[in-house]
């Protein structure tokens, strides 16, 4: 049996991306941060990691893979993430009455903040 150990994302500035995701998720470095690679893991308890690898490949405007962050306080979490450096995106694919907000991290990688209280 297998399980997801880490989700890997590209970053032109691994240190900047690591600072954002550590603050956003409350994660810590599994091993010391390098300029081209780091694996972040939950500070307490088990959970999937987020790995950041140096990449010069342009960010996909509509990524095939992305993170969904779940919360029952969507407005507060979106504001917190934006204060950490995330940006709101001009997402043209929103359905009517969406339960998610699309943001981009400091590297432009898209992710969603899902409202778990949404009907």
N, C-alpha and C positions, 0 to 999 in steps of 0.2 A: 504494500500500500504506500502511496506517496502523498505528500501534502505540500502546499506552497510554503517555501522557506523564505523567499524574498522576491519582491517586485523590483525590477531593474529599470532605472531611468537614466537617460543621457543628460549631461550637464556640461556647458562650456566652462563653468566655474564651480567645481565640485565643492569647494569650501563654502561659497555663498549658498549653494543649494542645500548643503548639509545643515547650515545654520538655520535656514528656513524650516526644513522638515523636522529637525530636532525640536524647535520651538512649537511648530504646528501640532506635532503628534506626541510630544513628551518622550521622544526616543533618545537613545544614547548611542555612541559609537561602540560597535562590537570590538574593534581593534582600533589603534590610533589612525586618525585620518591621514590619508596621503593626498597629494595634489591631484591624482587621477582616479582615486577609488576610495569608497567608504561603504561599509554596511552599517545601517542604523537598525537598532532593535528596540522593542519596548523596554522602558526603564524598569518596569516591574511586571513580572509574569510572562507567560508565553504569548506568541503572536507572530504574524508574518513580518519580515524585515523589509526595509526599503534600501536598496543598493543604488548608489549613484556613481556612474562611471563617466570619465571624460569623453566627450563626443563633440565633433564639429558638424554633425549632421543637423540640418535645419529641423526645427520643431514642426510637427504635423499640425495643421490648423484643425483638422478633425481626426484626432488620433484613433487608431484601431484599438489601443489598450490605454486605460487610464485608471486612476484611483477614484473610488466612491467613498467619501467620508460621511458616516452616519451620525446624526445628532437630532435631539428633540428641541434644540435651541438654534435653529438655522440662522436667524438674523444676527444673533450675538456671535455665532461662530464665523459667519461671513465677515463681519466687522473685525473680529480678532485676527483672522487670517489676512485680511487686507492691511491691517496695521502692521503685520509681520513682513509685508512685502508682496503679497499676492495681488493680482490685478483682476478686475472683473473683465470678462470677455464679451465681445459682441457676438453672441451665439444665436445664429439664425435658425437653429433646429429645435428651439423650444416648442413643446406641444402646448395645447391649451391647458391652463392651470397646472403648471409643472410642479413637481415635488423636489426639484433640484435647482441649484445655481451653479453655473460653470465659471470657475476661476482659473487663473494660470499662476504657476509658482514663479519664483524669481528667474527661472530659466525659460519660461514660456510654456512649460509642460501643463496641459489642461488637466483639471480634476474637478469633480463634482462634490458639492455639499448637499447631502440628501436630508430632507425634512422627514424624520421618522413618524411625526405626528400627523402628517398629511393623509387624508382619507384615502 
